[in-house]
Amino acid sequence: MTSKRFTRYFGAVNTGSFRISAMIMGLTEDGELQVLGSGHRASNGIKRGYVTDMAAATYAIRDAVERAEKNAGTSVQSVWVGCAGAGLASQVSKVEIDINGRRIEEEDIEHLLIAARDTIQPHGRMVLHAQPAHYTLDGAHGVANPKGLHAERLGVDVHVMLADGAPVRNLTEAVQNAHLDVEAVVAAPLAAGYACLSEEERELGVAMVEIGGEVTNVAVYAGGMLLGLKALHYGSGDITDAIASAFGIRRFQAERLKCVSGSAIASPTDHREMIPVNGPGDDQAGPVARGADDKNRIARAELVSIVTQHLSGLTDEIGKALKSMGFTGASGGQVVLTGGGSELAGLAEFTQSALGMPVRIGKPPALIGLPEAHATPGFATLAGLCLYAADDPIDIRSVGESRAPISRVGLGLGVGRLIRALKENF
């Protein structure tokens, strides 16, 4: 059996507050996508989506990429980077031009996109994406490609993603310091949508809630594009901290308790079930938990009570965010939970009851070569970054003349990377 030949490679790095992960995906001659390698490590230098320690973040990024490269048996020179913080905001810009009933040509579409580009008003913020979602003909929506059709007026709905410039530049610099070019910085909710949501869901309307370690992003899709986005500065790590504080134990013990024995749904047997605070692999016993028995065990009911108490606060905030974006009542619909925090047992049922909407867990698609350990909600954004890179959606700032005042993050960084590598190694 002959080995597959790859025509392109895509590298991705997701910089979360809990873990930093990397993935390398290849595109075969037959147009098939295959995961070649992935790797992750504990996050350092990142807090709530922001770089707080440049050296630590750079080391963690380089380490995660090297693990992915080792598994893939190949290296990457550039990556697509996921960003969950930086004050992400989403907006939609609508533009129309006159066609006067004639046949639409490629030049008309380019003219429309240039006109749309000139309407972007970032108000001092950085534009991460400016992508045409779909076109309209005389006000009729749902046109994927208007070329060759006739219309009086041709329009386009452009999805624009904004972010604070300084945090994005810090993230970009951390990746560059790891001797990697940045193809683009991609908003995490947009990448996660590529992995977790079907085209039909994005078209009909769906809410996606990405629960990270310290940030929860609530995004609403409709008409094939991301219409609204709210970032909540609360994540699964805050539940871990609450467990550690309540029982007076170390954070790694609290994290293990939450993942192994925690649940969003209480059961009648929880009061009788005693769970050990120290894991079987602990080299030395940690502190005795507050309220534990003589074997340092706690009642599972107490753990579940802490988890559900803090989840109630999170789902309240999620509900408020959805309501502010009009995703409620008759306008509501399916809610998709993803991110590492969504792996908590019973969370879908808890959230469905709290929001009064159907809820499911979103995972990466069944990609060839994707390890089972990474086919989980916690790695959905990472897989989505590779899928986004392979799709390479058009950005209206790259259309026509290069006179746009807004530059795309990550272009033209190869020379700088070479100079940095020479300075550090020679």
Buried (B, 14 or more C-beta within 10 A) or exposed (E): EEEEEBEEBBBBBBBBBBBBBBBBBBBBEEEEBBBBBBBBBEBBBBBBBBBEBEEBBBBBBBBBBBBBBEBBEBEBEBBBBBBBBBBBBBBBBEBBBEBEEEEBEEEBBBBBBBBBBEEBEBEEBBBBBBBBBBBBBEEEEEBEEBEEEEBEBBBBBBBBBBBBBEBBBBBBBBBBBBBBBBBBBBBBBBBBBBBBBEEEBBBBBBBBBBBBBBBBBBBBBBBBBBBBBBBBEBBBBBBBBBBBEBBEBEEEBBBBBBBEBBBBBBEEEBEEBEBBBBEEEEEEEBBBBEEBEEEBBBBBBBBBBBBBEBBEEBBEBBBBBBEEBBBBEEEBBBBBBBBBBBBBBBBBEBBBEBBEBEBBBBBBBEBEBBBEEBBBBBBBBBBBBBBBBBEEEEBBBEBBEEEBEEEBBBEEBEEEBEEBEEEEEE
